Amino acid sequence: MARRPADLRSGGEARRDRPVSGGAGRGFASAEAELVSFDGGTRCRQTLVRPDRYRHLEQLGPKELRIVRGGGYSYAAASFGAGATVQDVRAFDRILAFDGTRGILECEAGTTLGKLFRVCAPRGWFLPVQAGYPRITIGGCIAADVHGKNQFRDGNFSRQVESLRLFHPARGVMTADRESGAELLDLTCGGLGLSGHILSARLRLARLPGRRVRVRRTRIPRLEDTMALLEAAAAHATFLYTWQNLTLHGDTLGRGFLYAGEFLEDGEGADAPESRVVAVDADTRAGLRLQLLNGGTTKAFNLAYEALQAVAPDEREIGLHDLLFPVARKVLYFRLFGGAGFHEMQVIVPRDAFATVARELRRRLSAEPFPVALASCKLFQGTPALLRFDGSGVCLALDFPRGPASGRFAAWVDALVRDVRGLPNIIKDSRLGMDTVRACYPGYEAFSKALHRLDPQRLYRSEVSERLAL
Amino acid sequence: MTWAVVGASAGLGRAISECLARQRRSLLLVASDARDLEAHAADLRVCFGAEARVLAHDGADHAALADAMGRALEGQDVEGLIFPIGSVDGTDDGRLGGPRAEEMLRINLLSVVSVVSRLLPGMMDRGRGVIVGFSSIAAARGRSRNVVYSASKRALESYFESLRHLAEPRGVVVALYCLGYVDTNLAFGQRLLLPKADSTALAARICEELGNRRGKRYLPAIWGPVTWTLRHLPWAAFRRLRF
């Protein structure tokens, strides 16, 4: 780990503090803002600053609690809470270097996935591992160590991170790569933004085989068939995921579709620029007062979606942009949960436990029907470490409306996941408790110790870090 | 032919330089911190293939800034000078100390005056060029907030009138934009009377008009009648306003 002086300055002259607006005279703009997690589960009112120059990053007090915020798309409150000053760093969104021969790109952490796609795709490169919305930032992808629909082939986001530059007020600017600073790199990828402020990242891109993807759809008769169908499809698919209906009863519960995508090498055109992206953030998502997707409508919603899918062709070609960023065109789905919000639970179920989980879900949902608005599976291949959401098995995601009974159902899923030694995704679940995380993540203690070694004062804090006692 | 943007690393200046880079103009980006400038220039090179050089210099040291820009642009045709530079201070309520007040005048007014005086002769000799300045609706009428800032911007407006009178007959186009609320750090967190304009959209408008727009213009346009009304409000009514 290479250490530099605690000052971020590298050539610019010192300047006096200049209050800009509404702030406390610390040289940058600040405001009191109410921030909400994307699932609507956590709300906090606190100080939000929006630095847009490097010198602003040095102007928080050295002992002031802080947390860095990118797009604010985390389902859990990883970028606010705990009384920390929230640093919105979306202005730091510049591409610093691009090596078009080796496919290495360096960018500031506020750079969005959409911008990278716009810059890299025309030059024949792309990031193989992406989160599902183009306005999510690179810093957010690193902090959450996100995955895509190709996790079983390409792993998590951290696999394409070559090195990082990180700022911590007590340690200055640190550089972490696989040779020097591997521990810091390890701690920061999937570290929930708690190890410091990611300034920039060097990313390894992949050659883009084509701009279009052929997606084949096959039927899944019932939930128990999911694992075998996913594994059979994995041999010849680049992208793989399912959509399943858990509002059905009897043998058909979990009926749905498996989608297997592969690049069309000679695919052309049909590029989807960001202007076609439907804008949404945690605030606008919660704009509807009514929760239209609720206990009374979820089954109809699922049946309608299934019917629409059933009449569509079994095979279709779509632009890579649309495949990588599906949320960009499905914003309405999230809005239907309204101000009350929703829960998302995402868990890695070990291969040998999937049958048990399917059986228990069937038993529970048959005895006590529950409005699961979306159930989806992906195949995972990897090894869990620290607090990274990684492992081998099936990644099962469940969305359901937030309501009086939702907490009880979520707690039941927690217990099931613990029983089968599964792994819940911390960043997707704003109510996940410390006990569950500690029980499911073998790396919990190691993460906590490494974090306290790096930052004994624990300056970077969020609601998530407080809830998980990190 | 080079376009120099003074105050290029953040806010409207950053948006304008991005627009110019998109048009593949050759750029000299000027701001106080080399780190911001280097990052911005790198981004413009990668994203747009633009030629972008940087000059890190504090606008408060205006004479030295003018010299440094003169050296950086030596032997080059300067096509345009754009000045989205400014400094405000939340404590600018009439009690601002002399040194800070002087610094604001240096940044908001004298940096523009010094750079223009250094580069204008060459532009007039060639009989072409564009100079764009930025004032603020705060300069419409003196009030108990932004006291020195308003004074410096009103002085800038007078300077640009003179500049237009002097330079336009010699082929140099002079424009001054009087900006309303813009969604930059200057307005972040403030409760404002009217919505904030998007700096990217304003930059696109300004870049579209470069070389064609002359004289003073309000952006967004709604601020024209608002400012006119404020100016013509009887003192008895104006003194009661708190904004």
Interface residues (C-beta under 8 A of the other chain):
Chain A: L8 R9 S10 G11 G12 E13 R15 R16 R18 P19 V20 S21 G22 G23 G25 F28 A29 S30 A31 E32 L48 R50 D52 R53 Y54 R55 A91 F92 R94 I95 L96 A97 F98 E108 V119
Chain B: S9 A10 G11 S32 D33 A34 R35 D36 A39 H40 A42 D43 V46 C47 A56 D58 S87 V88 D89 G90 T91 R100 T184 N185 L186 A187 F188 G189 Q190
